[in-house]
Amino acid sequence: MSSIFTKIINGELPAVKVYEDSKTMAIMDINPIQIGQVLVFPKIEVGSIWELNDQDYLALMATVQKVGQKIKLAFPDKLRVGVMVEGLEVVDHAHVKVFPFSSVSEFHAQPVLRPSQSELEKIANQLSIEYTNNQ
């Protein structure tokens, strides 16, 4: 059975996209622990990042870095950009949560109220990264 991310990659489910290349995708998280949280995942469906080959792992981390840099610019009032690597039973597809935060409590927060579609799209426009083959 395909994961929710594989269904998004295949166009079977909608998502507010921030970035996509041949190996990765980044989308706005609909259940963020902080507003502005982005999910970055490989297009290959694996339960853990440790199952990725070197090329796919490096592509994933390069996308995480690009997203983190955009989040830092878009949320200058936040002191840090955090990452959490997941691939759990709920979504058995390795992914990295990238989000702005300023305190330990913000880093460990529970999901906030679900942002509206328009809020997600507004933030995605700020974070959008144009793909070029040089990246």
MOZI-V119260 format. One record per pair of residues at least 12 apart in sequence whose C-alpha atoms are under 7 Angstrom apart, sorted by the first residue. I is the first residue (numbers start at 1). GAP is how many residues later the second one is. D is the distance in Angstrom with one decimal. If there is no record, write none. Layout:
i-><I,I>
gap-><GAP,GAP>
d-><D,D>
//
This chain:
i-><3,3,3,4,6,9,15,16,16,16,16,17,18,18,18,18,19,19,19,20,21,23,23,23,23,24,24,24,24,24,25,25,25,25,26,26,26,26,27,27,28,28,30,30,31,31,31,32,32,33,33,33,33,34,34,34,36,36,36,37,37,37,37,38,38,38,39,39,39,39,40,40,40,40,41,41,41,41,42,45,46,46,47,47,47,47,48,48,48,49,68,68,70,71,71,74,74,75,78,78,78,79,79,80,80,80,81,81,81,81,82,82,82,82,83,83,83,83,84,84,84,85>
gap-><88,89,90,87,39,34,12,12,104,105,108,107,106,109,110,111,109,110,111,111,110,19,20,33,36,17,18,19,35,36,15,16,17,18,12,13,14,15,12,13,92,96,84,85,80,81,83,79,80,76,77,78,79,65,66,78,63,64,87,60,61,62,63,59,60,61,56,57,58,59,24,55,56,57,19,53,54,55,18,48,47,48,40,45,46,47,39,45,46,45,13,30,57,29,56,52,53,25,22,23,24,22,23,20,21,22,17,18,19,20,16,17,18,19,13,14,15,16,12,13,14,12>
d-><6.5,6.5,6.3,7.0,6.8,6.9,6.4,5.6,6.9,6.4,6.9,6.9,5.5,6.2,4.6,6.3,6.2,5.5,7.0,7.0,6.5,5.8,5.4,6.6,6.5,5.7,4.4,5.2,6.9,6.1,5.8,5.6,6.5,6.8,6.4,5.5,4.3,6.5,5.3,6.6,6.4,6.7,6.0,6.6,5.6,6.8,5.6,5.0,6.0,5.6,5.4,4.0,5.4,6.4,6.7,6.5,6.0,6.7,6.5,6.6,5.6,4.2,7.0,5.8,5.2,6.4,6.5,5.7,4.8,6.4,6.4,5.5,5.1,6.5,6.6,6.3,4.4,6.3,6.0,5.5,5.2,5.8,5.1,5.0,4.6,5.0,5.5,6.9,4.8,5.6,6.2,6.4,5.5,6.5,6.5,6.4,7.0,6.8,5.9,5.3,5.1,6.3,4.7,5.9,5.4,5.8,6.8,5.5,4.5,6.0,5.6,5.3,6.2,6.8,6.4,5.3,4.6,6.6,5.5,5.0,6.8,6.4>
//
